[in-house]
Amino acid sequence: MTFLIAAAGTGGHVFPGLAVGEALLARGTPKESILYVGGDRLEKTVYPAAGFPFLQVEVRGLQRSMTARNLSLPRVVWRARDAINAAMEEREVKVVLGMGGYVTIPAALATRSSHSVLLVAEQNAVGGLANRIASRWATRVFTSFPDTEGLKRGEWVGNPVRRALSNLDREEVGPQALAHYGLDPGYPVLGAMGGSLGAGVINGAVDDLVTKWKGRRIQVLHLTGEGNVSTEEDLSDQVHRVQRSFEERMELFYAASDLVIARAGGGVAELTATATPSILIPGEFGASGHQAANAAFVKGAGAAKVVSQDRLDMLPGLVSEILLSPERLEAMRIGAMSIAKPHAAMTIAEAMQELVS
């Protein structure tokens, strides 16, 4: 075994981690030489389903409110460190990549007590607490934005996306994607998603938009999150909405969508890599308003409009203004391409392999 990738929690950590593993495979590293480490959330399904070795440890983060649960956190971290350290010795791990989130800390601590090299990759414009700590011990720090707050040694390589997204050809995949969802090529498509776990705010905003839409006929492709699909599809004279709880082949979602409403987490890398215009609704949670910082960067490139959660009444007018204007859409696509780093996964995989060559 040579490589360990610590990535857990939401899709914003898990799928970039998976993208790096797939890049290592494409560069000749066998699957059995790539060990993933995480907890009991999305990662425990995604990595084994992709055929990678997976070590599950107990992980959780610091509660921001005063709670007795925080008192047991050091014990949880040390147990996870010990389990990771044992796996690293058994599998002769040489390079560890921390993707941020709770599991990065015990993985970094295990690396410090071994002869392995630590690398860190940050998905957001504001470095998360785990990566800010782990970066002190890292040989290299990779960032998704040119100026990532809290990570002074960051190298802007972009946020890893899966190969099907980095190489997306809209003209080739578009017809297949529309057929996959039963969408009509004659009408524009508004995509909407709230991340791998869904987002109640975005789901509610899309429901409201569909109900109140008075413009030209549009289609809505809505990824609602597990358990949130209300009907298979909505049909009316002005809106045709197709709902899916989750989409494993996200290249089909982006290829079908002319404009996407989304949160502004690590998924903004997929939007820029696929040159997809967007309306971003930053989540008011997480580390130091990182989603607002992510959204501001994409907006600054002309690739997105940003709407705060308290101004969702603006959505119908903004969607009409952009989705029904081919000129606006094309300008936003160009803006997205100007900041895209679609080959980040390959860049990081190459750096990992160089350390053992």
Beta strands, then each sheet from edge to edge (+ up, - down):
strand 1: 3-6
strand 2: 34-38
strand 3: 54-56
strand 4: 95-98
strand 5: 117-122
strand 6: 140-143
strand 7: 154-156
strand 8: 189-193
strand 9: 218-223
strand 10: 233-235
strand 11: 239-244
strand 12: 259-262
strand 13: 278-280
strand 14: 304-306
sheet 1: 3+ 2+ 1+ 4+ 5+ 6+ 7+
sheet 2: 10+ 11- 9- 8- 12- 13- 14-
end
